[in-house]
């Protein structure tokens, strides 16, 4: 795909701004100053979306239950940092004070586990209850000088994507129905979550009908047709996100995501572009 065609794939003023960032990534001009990875050709037609950010991809997760770190890898790699799992875990922390387990009580399903607001909890190789939250993941992105802010609404998510940020977020596997569950930390803090299909993905674009998702889980025995990039209608997206307390992080290189007037993006001239 030529450099000019890459620019033409986006439409609209905000989308054009985001596309400038994408062109910079493709050319290896990382917003962070690092050598940026080659960005994959969009699986869908980027012109179908109001905003679409070409995003890094790896096929499959680090381990069975490391989705939060796999989603973080996508964000970090897109912005020029290839961060191995062990390095990520060191920055987030691993609360092993209690191995998560659940009980079905008269008040609903309860998971007893570590403090997922400050660290990852559980055996990421074997415990399907293992997980963490955006709050605990924030220091990871900050360690690489990325701008991080919590997003908890459709409006905030749209604005962040328009500004060139990727959205690390909690969801359910394939955005399927869930069992409402309460996670209780050792200090007694209660967090609304889901039981067995907890997941983390990256929102990379949207239009009025759908949100575009990057999901490195890919085809597995739970869904051999699962793709690495797919659309979710807004109603389903918002319902699933709410089940995870609207847990989302807008992450971008410092100086890219701006305020109400949009991102502050330096002009980049691309030879041969239209």
Secondary structure as the mmCIF struct_conf table of DSSP 4:
data_model
#
loop_
_struct_conf.conf_type_id
_struct_conf.id
_struct_conf.beg_label_comp_id
_struct_conf.beg_label_asym_id
_struct_conf.beg_label_seq_id
_struct_conf.end_label_comp_id
_struct_conf.end_label_asym_id
_struct_conf.end_label_seq_id
HELX_RH_AL_P HELX_RH_AL_P1 UNK A 3 UNK A 8
TURN_TY1_P TURN_TY1_P1 UNK A 9 UNK A 9
BEND BEND1 UNK A 12 UNK A 12
HELX_RH_AL_P HELX_RH_AL_P2 UNK A 13 UNK A 26
TURN_TY1_P TURN_TY1_P2 UNK A 27 UNK A 28
STRN STRN1 UNK A 29 UNK A 29
TURN_TY1_P TURN_TY1_P3 UNK A 31 UNK A 32
BEND BEND2 UNK A 33 UNK A 34
STRN STRN2 UNK A 35 UNK A 35
HELX_LH_PP_P HELX_LH_PP_P1 UNK A 36 UNK A 42
BEND BEND3 UNK A 43 UNK A 44
HELX_RH_3T_P HELX_RH_3T_P1 UNK A 46 UNK A 48
BEND BEND4 UNK A 49 UNK A 50
STRN STRN3 UNK A 51 UNK A 52
BEND BEND5 UNK A 59 UNK A 60
BEND BEND6 UNK A 62 UNK A 63
TURN_TY1_P TURN_TY1_P4 UNK A 64 UNK A 65
HELX_RH_AL_P HELX_RH_AL_P3 UNK A 67 UNK A 78
TURN_TY1_P TURN_TY1_P5 UNK A 79 UNK A 80
HELX_RH_AL_P HELX_RH_AL_P4 UNK A 85 UNK A 92
STRN STRN4 UNK A 94 UNK A 95
BEND BEND7 UNK A 97 UNK A 98
STRN STRN5 UNK A 101 UNK A 105
TURN_TY1_P TURN_TY1_P6 UNK A 106 UNK A 107
STRN STRN6 UNK A 108 UNK A 112
BEND BEND8 UNK A 114 UNK A 114
TURN_TY1_P TURN_TY1_P7 UNK A 116 UNK A 118
BEND BEND9 UNK A 119 UNK A 119
STRN STRN7 UNK A 120 UNK A 121
BEND BEND10 UNK A 122 UNK A 122
TURN_TY1_P TURN_TY1_P8 UNK A 124 UNK A 126
TURN_TY1_P TURN_TY1_P9 UNK A 128 UNK A 129
STRN STRN8 UNK A 131 UNK A 131
HELX_RH_AL_P HELX_RH_AL_P5 UNK A 134 UNK A 143
TURN_TY1_P TURN_TY1_P10 UNK A 144 UNK A 145
STRN STRN9 UNK A 146 UNK A 150
BEND BEND11 UNK A 153 UNK A 153
HELX_RH_AL_P HELX_RH_AL_P6 UNK A 154 UNK A 162
TURN_TY1_P TURN_TY1_P11 UNK A 163 UNK A 164
STRN STRN10 UNK A 166 UNK A 172
HELX_RH_3T_P HELX_RH_3T_P2 UNK A 173 UNK A 175
STRN STRN11 UNK A 180 UNK A 184
TURN_TY1_P TURN_TY1_P12 UNK A 186 UNK A 187
STRN STRN12 UNK A 190 UNK A 194
BEND BEND12 UNK A 195 UNK A 196
STRN STRN13 UNK A 198 UNK A 206
BEND BEND13 UNK A 208 UNK A 209
STRN STRN14 UNK A 210 UNK A 214
TURN_TY1_P TURN_TY1_P13 UNK A 216 UNK A 217
BEND BEND14 UNK A 219 UNK A 219
STRN STRN15 UNK A 220 UNK A 220
TURN_TY1_P TURN_TY1_P14 UNK A 221 UNK A 222
STRN STRN16 UNK A 223 UNK A 223
TURN_TY1_P TURN_TY1_P15 UNK A 224 UNK A 225
BEND BEND15 UNK A 228 UNK A 228
STRN STRN17 UNK A 229 UNK A 233
HELX_RH_AL_P HELX_RH_AL_P7 UNK A 234 UNK A 243
TURN_TY1_P TURN_TY1_P16 UNK A 244 UNK A 246
STRN STRN18 UNK A 248 UNK A 253
TURN_TY1_P TURN_TY1_P17 UNK A 254 UNK A 256
BEND BEND16 UNK A 257 UNK A 257
STRN STRN19 UNK A 259 UNK A 259
TURN_TY1_P TURN_TY1_P18 UNK A 260 UNK A 261
STRN STRN20 UNK A 262 UNK A 262
TURN_TY1_P TURN_TY1_P19 UNK A 271 UNK A 272
#
